[in-house]
Amino acid sequence: MKKITVSFQGEYGAFSEQAALAYFGKKCVPIPQENFRDVFDDVKNRRSHFGIVPIENSLFGSVSQNFDLLLEYPLFIVGELKLRIKMNLLALRGVAVNEIRHVYSHPQGLGQSDKFLRTLKNISTHPFYDTAGAAKMIAEEQRTDAAAIASEQAAAHYGLKILRKSIETDHRNFTRFVVLSKKPIQPGHHAKTSLIFATKNAPGSLYRCLSVFALKKINLLKIESRPYVGRPWEYLFFVDVQSGQHNKNLPEALKELQRSTSYVKILGTYTVGKVVK
């Protein structure tokens, strides 16, 4: 079996590693990186076959940095996966919940577990660069007064005990991950296309851009605006639309879109991702 290297942000046991393994299966060799830019660099410079990064969470919204990096790097989205995020309270074996005085996790891990954390007495919460990184720190420093909020995989990897399972405030907690590659793909029927565009500075510009898809009967799945770096008070729009190899209207819609915009970048066409619970 040919192995596939996949870069992800975080330590072993991170939710991004879990997403990589769920997407690629047994042939996946996860490569941890300190930050998201390192993941993009790995793929761009062919140090990894693919990268995988979170793009949005169903509770906390988009991961803005990765939208900006998608704009900056000459990479393509070639896949996606929606992962059910289960937060757990982890500590050294033998440590009880009432002995914990400090809880560490990524800011989103802390935010997604806020309701549970409010039930604990005499604790302080501390943002950390990574959920699995917090678990690693607890294990390496043998912290008997602290716990981490992270995945079950992190507990197993670092030899920690799960004190409380599924502590996230809303159990409908999913993160959408996208798979990055140097080359685009041509998926089949059940596909979507992601793109970025900037409107011209004229009345009705956004309306004209979006009407291109409506007139061609192309379903708009997502739209989000981001500041256009270097152009104060101008905005880029990130859009997902339904597509596929038999949707002959999409190429015509994209040609029309270019006439109504000042900038367009196709991020990729790929199969709609599965949901992993």
C-alpha positions, 0 to 999 in steps of 0.5 A: 500500500502506497503511503500518503503524507498529509500535513496538519496543524497541531500535535498528534491527537489533534482533531485535524489529525483525526480528520486526515485519518478519517479521510485518507484511511490506513495509507495516511501518514500524518505530519504535524506542523506548528501552524497553518502556514506551515501546512500550506508551505509543505504542500506548496513545496511538495514536502507532503502529498496533501494538507488538511486544515479546518475551514469552519465550525458549526458553532464558532464560524469560519477559521479566518486565517485559512481563508486568507491562506487559500487566497495567498497560496497557489493550491487547490481544494480537492476534498472535504470532510465534516467531523463531529467534534467531541471535547473531553476533559483529560488529566493524569491518571489518579487526578480527580476533577475536584483537584483541578485548578487550571484547564488548558485548551485551544480557544475554540476548545474552551469556548465550545466547552464553556457551559461545562467549565462554568460548573467547575469551581475554583478553576482558571482557563488558559488558551493554548495553541492546540487542543492536543498540545495542551494534553501533551503539556499536561503529560510531559510536565506531570501537572497534577493540578491541571487538565486539558480539553482535547480528543479521545485520541489525544488521551490515548496518545499521551496516556491521560485519563478521560475524566468527562466525555463529550463536554461540548456545550452543543453536541451538534458540533462539527468542523469542516476540513478541506484537503489541499493539493498542488493539482486540481481534480475532476470529481463526478456528479456530487460535487461543489466548487469553491471560489473567491471574487472581489466586486467592482466598486459600483452600485449593485455589483454584488447583486449582479455577481450572485444573479449569475448563479441564479440565472444559470440555476446553480445553487449557492451553498455558502457566501462569506465576506473577508477584508481585502488585504491592502485595500481598506474597506473593500471586501472579498467574497468566498463562495461555494456552489453546487457543481459537477462534471455534468453541470454545463452551466457552471463554466458559462456562469464563471465567464459571466462572473468575470465580467462583473468582478475585479478579481476571481480565483477558483479554489477547486472543484471536489466531491461533497464531503462525508460526515464523520460522527 
